[in-house]
Amino acid sequence: MAASHGAGMMGAAATSDYGSSNTSLDRAGDEQEDGSNFEYGLDDVDEDASGPGDMKPTIVLMGQKRSGKTSIRKVVFQKMSPNETLFVESTARVTSESVTSSFINFETIEFPGQMSPFDAALDPVSTFTRCGALLFVLDAQDDYTEALKRMHEYFVKAYRINSNIKFEVFVHKVDGLGEDIKMDTQRDIFQRVQDDLADAGMEQIHINFHMTSIYDHSIFEAFSKVVQKLIRQLAALERLLDIFNQGSNVEKAFLFDVASKIYVATDTSPVDMATYELCCDMIDVTIDISSIYGSRDEPVAPFDANSSAVIRLSTQQVLFLRQVNRYLALVCIVRAENYEKQGLIDYNFQCFKRAIEKVFEVRKKMLLAGTRCKVDRLRLDDSGSSESRQGLPPPAARS
């Protein structure tokens, strides 16, 4: 297996743990350098929003004590080794963490297993009104009867506060189960949950189930599917990937957030777990090589907007990576004979890159226009209130 890297790769900084100690990455300088400030999430501004924090989508994690909630957060967003999570202490209080990079901008809130998220002192209405996705983590290796009762109670209460929440169940720690037991466990949990919802007359609550483990790529794939539901532009991104694949004879393409290895979009063909794992491993290899051979003098991330990598597989296939901006990368798999037309692929990639920029520019302009309208409306309201206090009719009445 051979690998080659573009010129942009060699100018990368030598840091081996990419964002391992802090999930909040500095973006100010990056935006000035490449102008690629693309964010995703529940970016419709609430009418009563009082500040930027109200615009952030929120992913809430729940589950019984020692079910693996904290380990999931640390492995996915803080690059902690799965083996190190064995020494992570159980969460004793509500933990809120902002997850930000050039393409991820949301907040995670983890509730301890022994604490009710709907305690009035925790202001559940505020929390679940801005909640985009609600994750309940089940320990598949433990008795989950009590956990299912708690989950049903929480989901129903959350739905009554905000019916737009995406409900997700991570059937976790399945690495210790055989394939037959995995399937039986998933069927049993699914059937119990559906029966409980039917008995409560809440069949309208749609729940997605994921089999996960921090010891393989399943946790990254599951989180990818959760995050994708928070992306307003997902359909446009999928369509662009389909067009790129057709024009370049690519078999499968993923649009990755490099820092977290979450794929924010893929083409509409089914996702093969083995292919996804290969693409994740390619990102790790590329970062490691950049860390070894990159410049140690410049405090820059291992990726820049010109980074690229190629890995030729023994299966007569080629994995290639093209950087869209500093933190967003396109990773594709293609037959070796089709990769011979590199000029065509490079041209199509540049078209794809410009199209992505336009997709997010349109959304950004819509948000700015909406913000301006809101400010103008507030100014008009303030003007009317001021004149009313002076005993004058509002402008509409005078005209």
Secondary structure by P-SEA (a helix, b strand, c coil): cbbbbccccccccccccccccccccccaaaaaaccccccccccccccccccccccbbbbbbbbcccccaaaaaaaacccccccccccccccccbbbbbbbcccccbbbbbbcccccccccccaaaaaaaaccbbbbbbcccccaaaaaaaaaaaaaaaaaacccbbbbbcccccccccaaaaaaaaaaaaaaaaaaaaaaccccbbbbbbbcccccaaaaaaaaaaaaaaccaaaaaaaaaaaaaaaaccccccccccccccccccccccccaaaaaaaaaaaaaaaaaaaaccccccccccccccccccccccccbbbbbbbccccbbbbbccccccccaaaaaaaaaaaaaaaaaaaaaaaaaaaaaaaaaaaaaaaaaaaaaaaaaaccccccccc
